Amino acid sequence: MFAKIYQPSRSAMQSGMAGTQHWVLEFSGPNRRIIDPLTGTASSTNTLKQVELKFDTMEDAIAYAKARNIPYQVKETQKRKRISRSYAENFDMDRKLPWTH
């Protein structure tokens, strides 16, 4: 049993950063899927793949993993550079960046 600790990224369908401020501890392991011959659906015996624990800080997630002797790997997230602009700046005559269309 191995755990991955990471901070989730935002979805492509959202413009805000909601749901990306917490840290997630997710278990990973062997991904053996069994295909049912009658229905063709895939199933697994590894129920820890369904467990996803959320923590406020990375240190809390690491402390949880250490307390339970779970090997873990921390995946750091890259911070985005945000350029704050107003809507009116799109129509400035002295634009620094060219139009994209």
C-alpha positions as CSV (number, residue, x, y, z in Angstrom):
1,M,0.0,0.0,0.0
2,F,1.4,3.3,-1.1
3,A,0.0,6.8,-0.6
4,K,0.3,9.9,-2.8
5,I,-0.1,13.4,-1.2
6,Y,-0.9,16.2,-3.5
7,Q,-2.9,19.4,-3.9
8,P,-5.5,19.0,-6.6
9,S,-5.5,21.3,-9.6
10,R,-8.6,23.1,-10.8
11,S,-10.8,21.5,-13.3
12,A,-10.8,22.7,-16.9
13,M,-14.4,23.7,-16.6
14,Q,-13.9,26.1,-13.7
15,S,-12.3,29.5,-13.8
16,G,-11.9,29.9,-10.0
17,M,-9.6,28.1,-7.6
18,A,-12.3,26.6,-5.4
19,G,-11.5,23.1,-4.1
20,T,-7.8,23.5,-4.7
21,Q,-6.7,24.8,-1.3
22,H,-6.7,21.5,0.6
23,W,-4.2,18.5,0.4
24,V,-5.3,15.0,-0.6
25,L,-3.9,11.7,0.6
26,E,-4.8,9.1,-2.0
27,F,-3.9,5.4,-1.9
28,S,-2.5,3.6,-4.9
29,G,-1.6,0.0,-5.3
30,P,-1.9,-2.9,-7.8
31,N,-4.6,-2.1,-10.3
32,R,-5.8,-5.6,-11.0
33,R,-9.2,-5.5,-12.6
34,I,-11.4,-8.5,-13.0
35,I,-13.8,-8.6,-15.9
36,D,-17.1,-10.3,-15.3
37,P,-17.8,-12.7,-18.2
38,L,-21.5,-12.4,-18.0
39,T,-21.9,-8.6,-17.9
40,G,-18.5,-7.4,-19.1
41,T,-18.1,-4.9,-16.3
42,A,-14.7,-4.4,-14.6
43,S,-14.3,-4.8,-10.9
44,S,-11.5,-4.7,-8.5
45,T,-10.7,-6.1,-5.1
46,N,-8.6,-3.1,-4.0
47,T,-11.1,-1.0,-2.1
48,L,-8.4,1.5,-0.9
49,K,-8.4,3.0,-4.4
50,Q,-11.8,4.6,-3.4
51,V,-10.4,6.3,-0.3
52,E,-9.4,9.9,-0.6
53,L,-8.6,11.8,2.6
54,K,-8.5,15.6,2.7
55,F,-6.3,17.7,4.9
56,D,-5.9,21.4,5.5
57,T,-2.1,21.4,5.3
58,M,0.6,19.2,3.8
59,E,2.1,18.7,7.2
60,D,-1.2,17.2,8.5
61,A,-1.3,14.7,5.7
62,I,2.4,13.7,6.2
63,A,1.8,13.3,10.0
64,Y,-1.2,11.0,9.3
65,A,0.9,8.8,6.9
66,K,3.8,8.6,9.4
67,A,1.5,7.8,12.4
68,R,0.1,4.8,10.5
69,N,3.4,3.7,8.9
70,I,2.1,4.3,5.3
71,P,4.9,4.9,2.7
72,Y,4.1,8.2,0.9
73,Q,5.2,10.5,-1.8
74,V,4.5,14.2,-1.9
75,K,3.8,15.7,-5.2
76,E,4.3,19.5,-5.1
77,T,2.2,21.7,-7.3
78,Q,3.5,24.4,-9.6
79,K,2.2,27.9,-8.7
80,R,0.5,29.8,-11.5
81,K,1.6,33.3,-12.4
82,R,-1.6,35.4,-12.4
83,I,-1.6,38.6,-14.5
84,S,-4.3,40.8,-13.1
85,R,-6.0,42.9,-15.8
86,S,-9.2,44.7,-16.1
87,Y,-11.6,44.1,-18.9
88,A,-11.0,47.6,-20.3
89,E,-7.3,46.8,-20.8
90,N,-8.3,44.5,-23.7
91,F,-9.2,47.5,-25.8
92,D,-6.2,49.7,-25.0
93,M,-4.5,51.4,-28.0
94,D,-1.0,50.8,-26.6
95,R,-1.3,47.1,-25.9
96,K,1.9,45.3,-25.0
97,L,0.7,42.0,-26.2
98,P,-0.7,41.5,-29.8
99,W,-4.3,40.4,-30.4
100,T,-4.7,36.7,-30.6
101,H,-7.4,36.6,-33.3
